[in-house]
């Protein structure tokens, strides 16, 4: 699976907004310069993020964007969903009973469906605060005995 730039850039930009220690609004032009992203592209992303209640816009001199909620209350999955970034591992529509290939389900369909579910859970559990605090710095994926899901932990926790 390869995520489009839409989801990755939205997460990167939200992290920049959250990084403002003094809670001042951050202008999109500043984010554009920091991340070397198109201002027009950021405007499109932030319009969607604002509609979904992830950021708030502040007008006037010194205006820009602030988080609508605390960084630990905003999941990465929520940000990606807000900008219409699907996390799907199959080409077929899950509601479609016809199938993936040649009008039937491919033999690996359930494998990819399960992987997509794991990714969705991971992104739903990961927050903007996790990124800011370095939760994923030097992280590795480990399986816990008796647990049906893999977890990302720091090397110190493993």
N, C-alpha and C positions, 0 to 999 in steps of 0.2 A: 504494500500500500504506500502510496506517495501522497502526502497531504499537499493541497494546493497552497499557493502563497497567501491566499485569503485568510485561512485559519491561522497559519504561522505568524503572519504579520499582525493580525488582530491581537494575538496573545503577546507578541513582543511589544506592541504599542501600549497595551493595558498595563504591562509591567512597568513601562516608563512612567505612566501616569501615577501608578502606585508608589513608585520610587521617590516621588516628590515628598520629602520629609516634612516640609512645613505646611502641607495640605493646600498650597496655592494651586490655582488652576494651571494646567500645562497647555500651552498653545500647540495646535497641530503643526505649525511651522517649526517649532522646536523639536517635536517628535520626528518630523520629516528630516531635519538636519542630523539628529542623533542616530537615526536608523538608516539614513540614506534611502528613504522611501518617497514616492511621489505624494505630494500634498493632495492632489485630486483623489488618489486612491485612498488615502487616509480619511478624507472627508466622507467618502462612500462608506467605509468601514464604521466610522464613528456615528454616522447617521443610524446605522442598524444597531450599534451598541447602545445608543441613547434610547432608541425605541424599545429595546428589551430591558431597560432599567439597569444597565451595567455601569454606565457613566452618566454624568449630568453636565450640561453645558453652562458656562458662566459667561455672561455677556459683558461688554464694556472693556475699558482699558485694563490690561492685566488679566483678561478673560482667557478662557480655554476650557479644558475638561478636568473634572475630578471624578473619583470613583463614587458611585451612588451608594455603595455599601462598603464595609470593611474588606480588605484584601483576603481575609480568611473566610469570607462569606461568598466569594466569587470563584467558582470552579473553572478550570481550563475548558472542560466540556461545555459549560454554559456559554463561555465566550465563543467557542467554535460554532456552537449551534446558532448563536445570535447572528453570525455572519454567513449562515447557510453553508457551513462546511460539514458535509456528511462524513461519517466514519463508517464506511461500508467496505466490506472485503469481498462481497459478491457483486457480480454484474447484474443479477436479476433483482426484481422487486420482490421483497419478502412476502407481499400479499398475492403475488402472481403464482397461481397453482400450476401454470403451464410448464415452467422449467427454465433452466439456465442455457442449456446447449441442446440443439436438435429437439426442441419441445419436451425435454425432460430434465429433471434435476441431474446435475453432474455428480459424479461419485465423491467429489471433495466438497460439495456444497456445505454440509454441516460443519466441516472443519473450518472453513472460512467464516461461516456464521458465528461459530464459537469464538474465533479469534477476534472478530469485530466486537463481540460482547465484552471480552476481556479488555479491549482497548477503551470501549465506552466507559466501563467501570473505573479504569485507571484514570481517565480524564475527568470523570465525575468526582473522584476522590482527591485529585490534585487541585490545589488552589493557587491563586496569585501569590498569597503569602508564602506558600511552599517554595515557589520560585525565588522570591525575594530573600528568604532565609537560607537558601542554598540546599534545600532538602535533596535535590537531585544531583548535586555536585559530587562526583565520585560514586554515584549510586550504582547498585547492581541489582539484578533481578534474582530473587531467591524464592524457593518453595518452602513453605512452612509445613512441618509434619501435621497431618490431619486437616490441612486447609485445602479447599478446593480451588483456590485462586493463587496466582503468583503475586508477590508484592515487591515494590521497589523500596529498598532501604539503603541507608548510607553504609559504607564499608565498616564503620564503627559499630553499627547495629547488627551487622551480619556476623 
